[in-house]
Amino acid sequence: MNPVEIIRKKRNGSKLDRQEIEFFINGYLRGSVSDYQMSAFLMAVYFQKMDFEETAVLTDVMVHSGVVVDLSSIEGVKVDKHSTGGVGDKVSLILAPMVAACGVPVPMISGRGLGHTGGTLDKLESIPGFKTNLSIDDYKKNISQINLVMIGQTDEIAPADRKLYALRDVTGTVESIPLIAASIMSKKIAEGIDALVLDVKTGRGAFMQSESDAIELAKNLIQIGKIFGKKTIALLTDMNQPLGYAVGNWCEVVECIECLQGKNVPDLMEVTYALGGGMLMLAGTAQTVEEGISMCREVIKSGKAFEKFNDLVKMQEGDISYIKNPEKYPKSKFTKEIKSTSSGYIGHIDALEIGFISVMLGAGRMKVEDKIDPKAGIVLAKKIGDFVENGEILAKIFTDRGEIMDTAVNRLEKAYQIASEPPVFQPLIHGMI
């Protein structure tokens, strides 16, 4: 087969068969299909889409590009969660240890930042020493010993997704339902889970900005889960402002530490508890989502969830002293407070713009080879609905890139809209599929 013919076929809107998809994906892994050819293919899929059969085949090829882990020797229903991506979405760092502390094995393979959204791996790797690239033997050992592991795609598990993920991030091909579905489900199926809870985000800061697109994506993900014999449910959650207050890798880790120690960040914890309740229900540990939420609240209150997070950091060779004393972390060279120029209610925060600003500050990548600055980020002081006085702080930015400070400040000021009347609140959780 000729890669160019396959690119042209998809570019022209035709359906690809299994042999063509296998040839292209496996060729990319072997090096016979180049980065620029794969970039062209991804853009063709972005514009011409794939039907469900193509998406399922793509997922299957990516699953079997590496090892499918067998966790049958580990007792219990193995349950994971995946988010489709958002700004300030650090839920996994609270959720995974919380659910594991309830006695449910949580094998979690996560991704890096994509586009304007942050990645769980980048957050974990902001903890000095934390290793996200484990062997399959160590992966299994962690689950056996502490009910929890959090790693990234490896050379063994879903290697095709690992390569495609990085390329999609820098070629403007992230917001594609078949590419998102295949990426998520390939690594989730390959990691050896029995069940999966999906956090499908919708709104300005999500990849699926319209609710109809989010529902379509959720249904695709659930149907793929069904084909592979995995119990799968999805929550539709709002992403019209950053989740929580911190945006940026270490900034978000600090917020997670505080939440695991009992601090209530209302929107962040509402989503975290709902997803946790769903995971415990699928595991059979709770009869209902509501019962699961109560169990999750208890392990946060008792400190067991925070203990489990500490266990995770130790097991994956992170420096626990930074978890116990976050203040010792290195500081950014430049900081700036953004202040309101009027009084009123926060009527809107442009979550997409906040995400792009954080990337500009150094918290994300614009090229595959870019290095992330774990210190870079934004900490909001005000969220939608809050009243703000003229001159009061809206947010604070952190970066080592002094040359972009003025631009970042200007863009962040414009990302906030002040209104004379309080806004009408939309529900944070739109529903469950």
BELQUIVEN-V984424 format. One line per field, one symbol per residue. ss: DSSP state (a for helix, b for strand, c for the rest). Layout:
ss->???
//
This chain:
ss->ccaaaaaaaaaccccccaaaaaaaaaaaaaccccaaaaaaaaaaaaaacccaaaaaaaaaaaacccccccccccccccbbbbbcccccccaaaaaaaaaaaccccbbbbbcccbccbccaaaaaaccccccccccaaaaaaaaaaacbbbbbccccccaaaaaaaaaaaaacccccaaaaaaaaaaaaaaccccbbbbbbbbcccccbccaaaaaaaaaaaaaaaaacccbbbbbbbbcccccccbbcaaaaaaaaaaaacccccaaaaaaaaaaaaaaaaaacccccaaaaaaaaaaaaaacaaaaaaaaaaaaccccaaaaacaaacccccbbbbbbccccbbbbbbcaaaaaaaaaaaaacccccccccccccbbbbccccccbbccccbbbbbbbccaaaaaaaaaaaaaabbbbcccccccccbbbbc
//
